[in-house]
Structure formats: structure tokens, C-alpha cells
Amino acid sequence: RPLDLNRLLIQSCLHTKQLRQGSSYDLDYDNVITVNEKYDSKRTYKQNTGYQPGVGFIGKLPVYIEGRNGNSPAKFKMDETLDYMFSLLGEAGIRVENFRSDSAAYQKKVIEKVKEHCTNFYIRVMDCQELMMQVRNIEQWTSVEINYETYDVASIDYYPFGENEKYRVVIQRRQRKDKQMD
């Protein structure tokens, strides 16, 4: 793992005073496809060739980059990746207040790891029949505007992975052009 280069990223942000030791930040994590035609590129789930590095950002600052080939699923060993990233940030005195990621992070091991290092986390839940049954029973929705589009939102308590610990899940829906709710 290129820990030294990731340490350099973090130390550069501290040295230039773009980040401060002892401060808390929002951390975004995603796996991003970089399309290319290099000889060692792999086919991605989007049916092009490239790499799919895992990237951690605080604001617009990259603080962690992990190389992955294009056909590695985004969720593959994500808990280990996040462990390395949180370790380096902690070593540098950077605290993560809020963690955000897409549904690739919706894994029991990842959620456990994130809870160890963050105050709050926001992970997109994957659709499943159990969740959809609860959503169908929601009676009270609130209308909001997000990026000039109107959505209905509601929240429920949800117990993922067959566990006893509950989480708050926020659901959004909107009316499609064919008048169906999505």
C-alpha cells in the first residue's frame, strides 16, 4: 500500500494550512473510474477499460488514494481501505466528524469500521425487499426542493443485517414523467 504517498498528501494539506491538526472534518469516500487505454487496464462495470481507485476527500482536498484495477468491485475490501485511511488521518491528528459514501459502503464491516472513527455517517442504503416494505407503510412525507427538483422525504428506523441496532434511514421519492413515484 502506498502509505508514504498518502501520508504526503495529508502532510501537504497540514503544511499548507488547508487542514489543521485537532480539527474535525467531513470525509467523502468513493471509488472513481478513470477511463484509459493502458495495457494493464481492466474492463469496468460500465463496460469501458480503466482503473477504479478509491479516493478520500476532505472538501476538495484528496487525503487518500488507493489504486485498484477497473474490474475490482467498489465494495471489495473497503473495510480494509477505510482502516488504512482512518489510521493515517488519526496519526496526523485529523478527526472525521462526518463520513459520506455511496451504496458500495453499505456493508456491515464497513459500517462497524466507520462507527469506530466518525461521529456521524451517511451511507446510501441498498434497496432490498425488507426496506421497501417499510417504505410502503410510510404515511407522512414532507415535500422539499433539492437542486431545483421537488422530492418527498421521510425517515424511518431501520435494523440492517438482521441486527438489533437501529439506524435512521432517510428516504426520498419523486414523481417521474409517467406520474409514477420513484
Order of alpha helices (4+ residues) and beta strands (2+ residues): alpha-beta-beta-beta-beta-beta-beta-alpha-beta-alpha-beta-alpha-beta-beta-beta
